[in-house]
Amino acid sequence: MTTSETTAESRPRTRGAEGRPWTRGDAVLAAGLVMVAVQLVWKFDLVRRSYFRQDDFTFIARGLEHGLTWDYLMRVDYGHLVPGPFAIQWALGRLGVYNDVLAHAVAMTLLGAAGLALLRLLRLLFGPRPAILVPLAFYLLTPMTISSLSWWAVLIETLPFQIALPMALSSHIHYARTGRFGHALAAAAWTAAGMAFFVKAPFILVLALALSVGWLRRPRQWPAWVLYAGVVAVYAVIFFRQLFTSVQLTDDTVQPSLPSLSVAARFAWTLLWGSLVPGTFGGPWKWLPIGDDYAIAATPPALAWAALGLAVVAVAVSIRYRRRAWLAWLVLLGYVLLADVVPVLIGRIEQLGPDLGGYELRYVSSTSMVLALVIGLAFIPLRDEERPWLRPAPRLRLVWVPLAAAVAAGSIWSVTAYGHLPLGQHVKSYVETARVALKRTPPGAVIVDAYVPPKVVVATFFYRYALTSKVLGPIAAHPVTWTGRLNGPVSGPLMFDDQGRLRPVSIEGAVVPGRSPCTRVGPAGVRFRLPLSLPKGTWTAQIGYLNPVETTLSVRLGGAETRVPAGKDLGSTYAAVEGGGTDLVLRTLDGRSACVGEIRVGIPRPAVNATAVPPQPVGGMTLTCRARGPWAGPACARR
């Protein structure tokens, strides 16, 4: 900092109530605080309209199933060691299960804390000069973080990391400047806290090393690095032990593997060209919705190339004028490759593919904090830095102002476009409708367990945690009976429809009409001809009867025998049968006779024409449905 700058920093402008001079540093701090506050107001509308999605239901269900044990907290979930989020999910499940108001409060608190932590780091590193408001504004405005804010499971991993990173670096800067070991302990503690929430947290200490090598050259820092190395070593031991022993949802352990070089290169390029660079300049400008409540970047190619060109120019200009700017950009590139690219290549690229994964902004959302720091290092002198410039700045040094205005406008455009999604409206409607339905259902009611709609949880990814018993069971006001298969006499079984309403079960498939008065079935067995041939599989048979006494029926559909009781008088019994074909064979097993009426063989579905509970979904749109065949299920349209 030059003498003139120092004088300008300390020159009083006005005096407060106690007579203390109001300096330029105070004005910068006040402006930064206002910017953080305005960001919270701006993003609150998006956060409050979000709801739990996909993984969130799985994690909350797992939290309700387990105690707060080591095995529960330290399970590595497809490459993520996240005891902090697991602890929060465990607590959230016991504070209202799907308490989105509490989740929104946590989100806004973390978001505000991250902005304040970055402001603290920038003031500490560069001094209270107005220039620090530029990287701060970048972080507060960038669309790179928006998709993460709409996904609870991602939010509670990335935002604590975005708090821990600037706080740990601030403590390390204090240590480098003062030599006090307590600051190193604080840096290690903040890093360990970040490790509890996000797998990228060990790279905080890599950033600290880069700062020390390039900008904070102080002798005798080795005690801190011994401490930092110990923290990373302990984390690595725990992480890799848990990585290879944690049982995943597929009931097996992870077998890490790297994709082919072409897939890796394609993913890295797509992430850089389609997500990171456009996001830096206010992109992606256009989104590709993934369902109703999420979207990935759909950056127009022309704008992606333009952003890449601007990035090359910005990097070149900074390297030409700013000492060690090249190191700042090299640190960013290394961080992106090691922290953003490699974990995805090891853990998830096979499921996502290089194109879909490359446009996932949540993979670079936490990088926005690192990028804000790198922008500062590449363009702003450090506090008390000697000879920060390689050559005098050109006269057109304010050319960045229109660029900054364009980036800000693009960022607002992109965030607003994302906010046009329904976000959590439809999923919340499903859950809240189911909450009402379960409340109005009598205790002990039998509900057929089936997968929730993919808009809520995709069964292909989450298996048994996509069942209604897992997703909706925790919000039942009183005990109900969940069954995966209907077997035996069941009175009034129910099933959830796609809107979260409970309806009576209807067996859709082949129907054998009852004869008048009924068909007698005895020990010898009777063959009932189905109107269509059923392929081999698991089917549910609903058999109506009017029996003089209780009996036991044998039910066979070209395969193994299923035995089910049939009660006295008028009723129906269900049998889960394995097999296929056109003939259903019934006989009694106790020498008695049964009087059989209508028989249905097929798949349990919610009856479209039956009364739904509740009649209308909560806060959602009504579906008008009609049957369209025995296997396809009902055709529904929103109105």
Summary of the structure (lengths in Angstrom):
residues: 639
radius of gyration: 31.2
end to end distance: 64.8
largest distance: 107.7
contacts: 2145
relative contact order: 0.09
helix: 51%
strand: 19%
